[in-house]
Amino acid sequence: MKFNFKEILDFLKGQWEKFKAFWAKLSKKTKILVVAGGSLLLFLLILVTILINVGKNTMRVIFPGMSSDESTQVYATLQEMGVQPQIDNRGQVLVPSEMWDDLVFQLNSKGYPKTALSYDTFSNFAGFTATEFEKRTGLLFQTQEDVQKTLMRQTGIEDAVVQYTVPESSNYIWDQTNQQESTAGVTIRMKTGYELTPERVSAIKHLVATGIPKLDPTNVVVIDAATGIEMAGVDDPNGYADQTTPEELYAWIQEDSPGLFTLLLAHRNDRFPQYAAAGYGFVLSGHGHGGIVRLPFLGGLIGTNRRLFPQWTSGLYAQGDSVLFVSRGLGNNTVPFQGFRIFNRPELAVVTLKS
């Protein structure tokens, strides 16, 4: 099909002349109303376009600077979690911005990152013109604020205060050659109806530890603001082989604060002798679902290892100077079928500690 551009141009000129003639017949008031209405319509169209684009998911890099191997692991883990991550042209993993805080916390509970920090505060301050002291102070405050924001966006956490302590021998917070380890303290206040579980304590420790270099999760102290007691959460024994053991954690606490009363949150109730031998004063556990079937005068029938009449299935137990409290919990067992519990009412225990 051929176009006759001269005919098209003549047609457009004719239409323009008709429009000018029509516009000339309009009154001044009508012209003002038409221009105002057209401008308002254009403004509304632009506004709607902006709102639509703002509502679209934007992506944000998670754990910038990870090794390629760990990026692959994190990418696969995110997919298993039902997230749709992306990879940019630098090989960095991208996640939806509105999910960033929750995903950082969840991945920290899984032990990530191992080869990078959780925040890109260092790169943001790289071109900052200031004295070394100002850089150090700015980086500390910025990192503390970033970690606090992430924590306070987690379900059940009402308030969080993070305090880093970097060795004075280091002239710069990001001095990777410094051999002295940093430490950190975290005070957490939970909302009514929520608890500071062992899994959450471990995730908090890992999140805070990946905020700055030279900080091991064992050097992060988590304090429950409601009680003022240090929460020593340990990982599940089925976790990473290099995770901190209850013995290592207790030794570190006592080295830092000799004689400190320590409450341990540990999922595994069947490890009570290990916790008692380590020296913990009070242990809160679950795991056993009350023995699944409870018999009068005998207690729980089935243990987590499928053995009959397990120990430590519900209530208070003592061994030496250590006390264990085991909750039957609210969850249901899946063996032999979902929801299987006999004579074993679910419970939500309230434990009051008095000095």
C-alpha positions in Angstrom: 0.0 0.0 0.0 1.4 3.4 -1.1 0.9 6.6 0.7 0.4 9.9 -1.0 2.0 12.2 1.5 0.9 15.4 -0.3 -2.8 14.3 0.0 -2.2 13.5 3.7 -0.6 16.9 4.3 -3.4 18.7 2.5 -6.0 16.8 4.6 -4.2 17.8 7.8 -4.0 21.4 6.7 -7.7 21.4 5.9 -8.6 20.0 9.3 -6.4 22.6 11.0 -8.1 25.4 9.2 -11.5 24.1 10.2 -10.3 23.9 13.9 -9.1 27.5 13.8 -12.4 28.6 12.4 -14.3 26.7 15.0 -12.0 28.1 17.8 -12.5 31.7 16.5 -16.3 31.4 17.0 -15.9 30.4 20.7 -16.3 33.0 23.4 -13.4 34.0 25.6 -15.1 32.3 28.6 -15.6 29.0 26.7 -12.0 29.0 25.5 -10.8 29.4 29.1 -13.0 26.5 30.2 -11.8 24.3 27.4 -8.1 25.0 28.1 -8.6 24.5 31.9 -10.5 21.2 31.3 -7.8 19.9 29.0 -5.1 20.8 31.4 -6.9 19.1 34.2 -7.4 16.0 32.1 -3.7 15.9 31.2 -2.7 16.3 34.9 -4.9 13.5 35.9 -3.5 11.2 33.2 0.1 12.0 34.3 -0.9 11.4 38.0 -2.5 8.0 37.3 0.6 7.0 35.3 2.9 7.9 38.2 0.7 6.0 40.7 0.6 2.9 38.5 4.4 2.9 38.2 4.9 3.5 41.9 2.7 0.6 42.7 4.8 -1.8 40.5 7.3 -4.0 42.3 10.8 -2.5 42.3 13.7 -4.8 43.0 16.5 -4.4 45.5 19.9 -6.2 45.8 20.0 -8.5 48.8 23.4 -9.1 50.4 25.5 -7.1 47.9 29.0 -8.5 47.4 28.2 -12.2 47.9 30.4 -14.8 46.1 29.0 -16.3 43.0 28.6 -19.7 44.7 26.6 -18.2 47.6 24.6 -16.0 45.2 23.5 -19.3 43.5 22.6 -20.8 46.9 20.6 -17.8 48.0 18.8 -17.6 44.6 17.8 -21.3 44.9 16.8 -20.8 48.6 14.6 -17.8 47.7 12.9 -19.9 45.0 12.2 -22.6 47.5 10.6 -20.0 49.8 8.2 -19.0 47.0 10.0 -15.8 46.0 10.7 -14.8 42.4 14.3 -13.4 42.6 16.2 -11.9 39.7 19.9 -11.7 38.8 21.3 -8.4 37.5 24.2 -8.0 35.0 26.7 -8.1 37.9 25.5 -11.4 39.2 23.8 -9.9 42.2 20.5 -11.3 43.5 17.5 -9.0 43.4 14.3 -9.4 45.4 11.1 -7.3 45.6 11.8 -4.1 47.6 8.7 -4.5 49.8 9.9 -8.0 50.9 13.5 -7.0 51.5 13.5 -6.7 55.3 11.5 -9.9 55.8 13.7 -11.9 53.4 17.0 -10.6 55.0 15.7 -11.8 58.4 14.5 -15.2 57.1 17.8 -15.8 55.2 19.8 -14.8 58.3 17.9 -17.5 60.2 19.2 -19.9 57.5 22.8 -18.8 58.0 23.1 -16.4 55.1 25.1 -14.4 54.1 28.5 -16.1 54.7 30.6 -14.1 52.2 29.1 -10.6 52.5 27.4 -8.2 54.9 23.7 -7.8 55.1 23.8 -4.1 54.3 25.6 -1.9 51.8 26.4 0.9 54.3 30.1 0.8 53.5 29.6 1.4 49.8 27.2 4.2 50.5 29.9 5.9 52.7 32.8 5.1 50.4 32.9 8.6 48.8 31.9 10.4 52.0 34.3 13.3 52.6 35.0 13.4 56.4 37.6 12.6 59.0 38.2 9.0 60.0 36.3 9.6 63.3 33.3 11.0 61.4 33.3 8.1 59.0 33.5 5.6 61.9 30.7 7.3 63.8 28.5 7.7 60.8 29.0 4.1 59.7 28.2 2.8 63.2 25.0 4.9 63.5 23.8 4.1 60.0 24.3 0.4 60.4 22.6 0.3 63.8 19.7 2.2 62.4 19.4 -0.1 59.4 19.5 -3.3 61.6 16.9 -1.7 64.0 14.6 -0.9 61.1 14.8 -4.5 59.8 14.1 -5.9 63.2 11.2 -3.7 63.9 9.5 -4.7 60.7 9.4 -8.3 61.8 6.1 -9.6 63.1 5.8 -9.5 66.9 8.7 -7.1 67.6 7.6 -3.9 69.1 11.0 -2.2 69.7 14.7 -3.0 69.0 17.8 -1.2 70.1 21.2 -2.2 68.6 24.6 -1.1 69.9 27.8 -2.0 68.2 31.2 -1.9 69.9 34.2 -1.8 67.6 37.8 -2.2 69.1 39.4 1.2 69.6 42.6 -0.1 68.1 41.0 -0.1 64.7 41.1 3.4 63.0 38.2 2.4 60.8 35.2 0.3 61.3 35.7 -1.6 58.0 39.3 -2.3 58.7 39.4 -6.0 57.6 43.0 -6.4 58.7 42.1 -5.7 62.4 42.4 -8.9 64.4 40.3 -7.8 67.4 36.7 -8.8 67.3 33.8 -6.5 67.6 30.8 -7.1 69.9 27.2 -6.0 69.9 24.2 -5.8 72.2 20.5 -6.0 71.2 17.5 -5.2 73.4 14.3 -6.6 72.0 10.8 -5.8 73.3 8.1 -8.2 72.0 4.4 -7.3 71.4 1.8 -8.9 73.7 1.1 -12.4 72.6 4.5 -13.0 71.0 7.7 -14.6 72.3 11.4 -14.4 71.7 11.8 -18.0 70.4 15.2 -19.7 70.1 15.0 -19.6 66.3 14.3 -15.9 66.4 17.2 -15.2 68.8 19.5 -17.1 66.5 18.3 -15.1 63.5 18.7 -11.8 65.4 22.3 -12.7 66.3 23.1 -13.6 62.7 21.5 -10.5 61.3 23.4 -8.2 63.7 26.6 -10.1 63.2 26.4 -9.5 59.4 26.0 -5.8 59.8 29.7 -5.1 60.3 32.9 -7.1 59.7 34.8 -9.1 62.4 31.7 -9.8 64.4 30.8 -13.4 65.2 27.2 -14.3 66.2 28.5 -15.6 69.5 29.6 -12.0 70.3 26.1 -10.7 70.0 24.1 -10.4 73.2 20.3 -10.4 72.9 18.4 -9.1 75.9 14.7 -9.5 76.5 13.5 -5.9 77.4 10.6 -7.3 79.5 12.8 -9.2 81.9 16.3 -7.8 81.4 17.6 -11.4 80.9 20.1 -12.4 78.2 18.5 -14.8 75.8 21.0 -17.4 74.7 19.3 -19.0 71.7 21.1 -22.0 70.1 20.7 -23.5 66.7 19.0 -26.8 66.1 21.5 -29.8 66.2 20.4 -30.7 62.6 21.7 -27.3 61.4 25.1 -26.3 60.0 28.1 -28.4 61.2 30.0 -25.2 62.2 27.2 -23.7 64.3 27.8 -22.6 67.9 27.3 -25.4 70.5 25.5 -24.7 73.8 28.8 -25.3 75.6 30.7 -22.7 73.5 27.9 -20.2 73.9 27.8 -20.6 77.7 31.6 -20.3 78.0 31.6 -17.1 76.0 28.8 -15.6 78.2 30.6 -16.5 81.4 33.9 -15.1 80.1 32.2 -11.8 79.3 29.9 -11.7 82.4 31.1 -14.1 85.1 28.2 -15.5 87.2 25.5 -14.1 85.0 22.2 -15.9 85.3 21.5 -17.3 81.8 18.2 -18.4 80.3 18.6 -20.7 77.3 16.0 -21.0 74.6 16.6 -24.4 73.0 14.1 -26.3 70.9 15.3 -29.8 71.8 13.9 -30.9 75.1 15.9 -34.2 74.9 19.2 -32.4 75.2 18.5 -31.3 78.8 21.5 -33.2 80.3 23.8 -31.4 77.8 22.4 -28.0 78.8 22.6 -28.8 82.5 26.2 -30.0 82.2 27.1 -26.8 80.3 25.9 -24.7 83.3 22.7 -23.0 82.2 20.4 -21.9 85.1 17.1 -22.2 83.3 16.1 -23.7 79.9 12.9 -23.3 77.9 12.2 -26.1 75.4 9.4 -27.7 73.4 9.9 -30.2 70.5 8.2 -33.2 72.1 4.6 -32.2 71.7 3.9 -33.5 75.2 4.7 -37.0 74.2 1.9 -37.0 71.7 -0.2 -39.4 73.8 -0.3 -38.7 77.6 -1.2 -41.5 80.1 -2.4 -40.8 83.7 0.5 -41.0 86.2 2.9 -42.0 83.4 3.1 -38.9 81.3 4.1 -38.8 77.6 4.0 -42.1 75.6 6.0 -41.4 72.4 9.3 -39.5 72.2 10.7 -37.5 69.3 12.9 -40.5 68.4 9.9 -42.8 68.4 10.9 -44.4 71.7 8.3 -45.1 74.4 7.9 -43.2 77.7 10.4 -40.4 77.0 11.7 -38.1 79.7 11.1 -34.3 79.9 7.8 -34.1 77.9 5.8 -31.4 79.9 6.4 -29.1 82.8 9.3 -28.5 85.2 12.4 -30.7 85.6 15.6 -30.2 87.6 19.1 -31.6 87.2 21.8 -30.3 89.5 21.5 -26.5 89.5 19.6 -26.4 86.2 15.9 -26.2 85.7 14.1 -27.1 82.5 10.6 -26.1 81.5 9.0 -28.0 78.6 5.9 -26.8 76.9 3.5 -29.2 75.2 3.0 -26.4 72.6 0.1 -25.5 70.3 1.2 -27.5 67.2 -0.2 -30.8 66.1 1.8 -33.9 65.4 1.7 -35.4 61.8 2.3 -39.0 62.8 0.3 -41.2 62.3 -1.9 -38.4 60.9 -2.2 -34.6 61.1 -3.6 -33.4 64.4 -2.9 -36.6 66.3 -3.0 -35.9 70.1 -4.6 -38.0 72.8 -5.2 -36.8 76.4 -2.7 -34.1 75.5 -4.3 -30.7 75.4 -2.3 -27.9 73.6 -0.9 -25.2 75.9 0.4 -21.7 75.8 2.6 -21.5 79.0 3.3 -18.3 80.9 6.5 -18.5 82.9 7.2 -15.9 85.6 10.7 -15.5 86.8 11.3 -14.0 90.3 14.6 -13.1 91.8 
